[in-house]
Amino acid sequence: MKILFIGETWKGSSARSLREGLDSIPGVLIDEVGEDHYRPHYKSKILRLLNRISSRWQIADLEDEILRKAGSFEPDVLLVYKGNAISAHFLQKIKTKDLLLVNIFPDLSPHAHGKALHSAIGFYDYVISAKPFHPAKWQSVYGYSNLCICVPHGYDPAVHYWTNAPDLQEFDVALAASWRKEYHELMLEFASAIGGLPIRVALSGPGWRERRAEFPPNWEFHGSFSGRSYGTWLRRAKIVIAPVHSQVVVNGSLQPGDEDTTRSYELAAAGCFFLHRDTPYIRTVYDEQTEVPMWKDAQELARLVQEYLPLESKRRDMAAKAHRRAVPA
């Protein structure tokens, strides 16, 4: 099988992890077009503005390269990881009777990432979603008639897997996640719930440092980590918090929220002890009593932190059992 893979290429991205996984399968031949080579991400406001101005030329250049590769490589499958920049018009243009169009969709809602993706995702032959609730709701909630199946989230063994337990754990509690309003409110409530307890809390991810003044002055903000350094940083914590994005609002309408994320498996593979947001799906993955304790709100999260923080042996035993659960699957 010949697959032309379209996705981001930076180390630690789920797209790159999937491409490398597929590349290791006997009988699968991969060629790729790195989307981030054509649509780079910048932090500078000026460069982000220039990105927006040049967006249509970037997309045109990306489409030209995909067409060129498709013409020379002659793939059986065009496999697009999310594909914010891929339009319905382009899919119709590249589609032939011998080319299967497949989208790997890792996020909550295909309606929440711009008009191009909203429209284009219905033109793929198959959508392979990481969300267990998508297939049953694909037509009724999202309005698509193509086939959606679920292949759950996982971890990248080259990035997130450790064979040994963590050694020095200097942070009491850590969270690594991009800032979002829901997580901000959770951590404010958590701060209130633990009161003045001498707990060393560290946060990592885009958006947190800019808001550090709203949190206790002794909390630490460590910026962002990717690739192997992401797991290395998390392993420095005795307890890791694993939230999920529980609600998504699109055009004023509430759509289903997450029940797991890649974090749900990356943490276990890295040997971390973690507290996961309680969802029906994650209960089918981990045992709450022996592997991964679960919380429903900030008050319960604070209670679990205070319960498990003194229990090093218990934490390490549960982390080892979660590791044995996640790694073989």
N, C-alpha and C positions, 0 to 999 in steps of 0.2 A: 504494500500500500504506500502510495506517495502522497505526503501531506505538505501543503504549503501553509506554514504557520504564521499568523499575524498577531503580534503582541509585544509587550515591553520586554526589554532585555537586561535590565539592571539586576545585579545579584541580590536575591532575596525577594524579588517580585514573584507572585504566584504564576504569572504567565511564563516566566523563564523556567520556573520549577517544573511546570507541566510539560513544556517543550523538551526539557532535558530528560524527563521521565519517559515521554513517548520515544525519544531518540534512542533509548536503551532497549527498546522492544525489538527482538529479531523480526525481520521482514518489514519493518517500517522505515521508510526513507523520508527524511525531513529536509525541507528548505524553509527559509524564514525571511520575513521582512520585519525589522525592528521598528515598531510604531514610534517609540520614543526618539529614534534617530531623525524622524521627520517632524515630530511634534514635541519638542523638548519642554521640560518643566523648569521654571525659573522661580527664584524667591524675590529677586529685585522687582520693584514695581514698574520700573521703566521697561525691563525685558518682558515682563508679563503683558504690558501694554503693547509692545511690539509684536508679541506672540498673537494677541487678539487681532491686531491689524493685518498680520500676514497669514492668518489662519487658513483662508481659502486657498492660498498658494501652497501652503504646507500640505493640505489635504490633497490637492491636485497632484503634487509631487509624489505623495504616498500612493495614491491610486495608480499613477503611471508605473511606479516600481512594482506594485502587485501585478499589474497586467503584464509587465515585461517578464517577471518571474514565472507567472502562469503560462506564458507563451513558450518559454524555453524549458521549463521543468515539467510541464504537462501533468499537474497533480491530479490525483483521484478525488482529493478532499481539500477544500479551502477551509481551514480551521481558524476562526477569529476569536481571540480572547477578549471578551467584552465588546471592543470595537466602537468606542464613542465616535470615531471619525469616519466610520464606514456607513455610507448612506444607502437607502433603499434603491436609489437610482443606480449606484455603482454595482450593487448585487445583481440587479437586473441586467446590467451591462456585461458582467463577467460570467453570468450563469450560462452553462451549456448542459446538454442532456447527460453528459458524462462526468460533470463536476458536481460533487455533493457539497453544499454549503452548510457549515456547522458553526454555531456560536457557543462558546463556553461562557456562561453568565454567572459570575460569582457573588453578585450583590443582591440587595433586598428587592428592588423594584426596577423593571426595565423602563418605567416611566420617569424615573428620578435623575436621569443622567443626560438630559438634553433631548431636543426634538428629533435629531438625526437617529439616535439609537432607538427612541420610542417608536419611530416608524420602521426602521430597518429590521428590527429583530423579528418581525412577523414574516420577513422574506427569506429567512433561513429555512433549509429543509428540516433541520433539527436544532433545538436549543437544549444544551446540557447544562442544567442549573445545579448550583451547590446547595440550594435551599429545598428542604424536604417538602415544604408546603406548596411550591410552585406548580408541579404538574397538575394537581387537582384543581387549582385556581387559575390555570393558565388562560382558559377561555372566559370563565365567569367573572373574574376580578380584573384581569389584564387585557382581555379582549382579543386574544390571538387564536388562530385556528391551526397553526403548525404544531408539530409534536414537541412537547417538552418532557424530558426525563431528568431524574436527579442522580447525580454522582456526588456524594457528600464531600465536604471539605477534608483536607488532609494536611500533612506537613511535608517539608522537603528534607530528606535525611542528610543531604549535604550541608544544610543550613541550620536545622533545628535539632538534630539528633545528637545526644551525648550518651556514651556508654557508662560513664561514672556519675555518681551523685555529686552535687555541688559541694565545694569545700567552704571557704570563708563566705559567710552571709552577713553583710554589714547592715543592710536595710531591714527594718522590721516588715514593712509593707511597700509593695511597688505596683505601679500601674504603667503599662506601655500601650498607648493608644492615641490616635489622633484626637485632638480636642473636638468635642461636640457638646451642644447645650445639655443633652441628657446626662453625659458623663460629668460635666461641670457641676450640675445640680447634685448628682450622686456624691461626688467627693466633698462638696460643701456640707451636705447632710452627714456624711461620714465624719468629717472634722468636728461637727457639732456633737455627734453621738459619742465620740471618744473623749470629748472634753479636753482637759489638760493633761491627759495621760502621756508619759514620756515615750511616745512611739515615733520611731524614725520612719517617715514616709517619703518616698521618692517617686516622681512622675517623669515620664518620658513620652515624647511625641510632639508633632507639630501643633502649635497653638497654645500650649500650656504656659510657656515662659511669659508670654505677653499678658497673662492674667494672674500671675503669681501673687500680686498684691491682694487678691481676694481670698487667699488661703492663709493658713497659719504661717507665721514668719519662720518657723523652724523646718517647714517642709522644703524638700530639695527638688530642683527642676533641672533635668540633665539633658535637655535637647532631644534629638532624634537619633535612633540607631537603626541600621539596616544590615542585612546579611548576617554573618556569624556573630557580629558584635551585639545584635539584638538579643539573642539567646544568652550570650555571655553576661550582658547587663542584668537580665531577668534572674539569672541564677545567683546573683548577689543578694537576692531578697529571700527572707524566711517565708513570707507569704506574698503571693501574687494575686491581684484582683483581676478576674475575667468577666467584664461586662459584655452585654450585647446591646445592639441598637434596637430597642423594643418597639419603636413606633416610627413609621414614615408617613408623612403627609404630602400628598401630591395634588396640587390644584385644589386644596381645601378638603380633600378626601383622605380618610385614614386607611392605610393599607397594612397588611400583615408585617410584623416585625421579625427580627432574627430570633432563632432558637439556639444557634451555635455559630461560631466563626472559625477561621483558621487558627486563631488563638487557642481555641478549645483543644486542639491537638498538638500545636507547637509547644505549648507549655508542658504537656505530659511528656512529649518526646525529649524535651530538654531536661527533664528530671525535676521540674519545679513543683512545689506544693502550691496549689491554687484553689481559690474560692470562686465558684462559677455562678453566674446569675441562673436562678432556677427556671427551667423551661421544660415542657413535656418531652421534647426531643432529647435534650441532654441527659435526661433521666434514663433513656434507653441506651445511652453510651456508657455512663459511669455509675458506680454505686456510691451513693451519698455517704454511707457510713464508713466505707473502707477505702475509698479512692479519692473522691472529690466532693467536699462539702458544698452545699448550695444555699444561696440567699435570695430573698424576694425583695428586700429594700435595704436602705442604708443602715437602719437600726439593727437588722439581723446580721448584716455584714460586719458591723462594729462588734456585735456580740461574738461572732465566730472568730474574729481577729483576736479578741481578748481571751477567748477559750483556748485557741490553738497556739498562741504565741509562746507560752511557757512549755509547750509539749513538743520539744525537738524530736524525740524518738518517734512519737506518733506521727508528726509531720513527715519525717523521712520515710517511714513505713508506708504511709498513704501515697506519697509521691512515687515510691518504687512500684506500688501496685497500679497506679494510674499509668505509669510508664509501660509496664508489662501489658496493660490493656490496650494502649494506643498504638504502640510500636508495631506489633504483628499485623494490625489492620491498616 
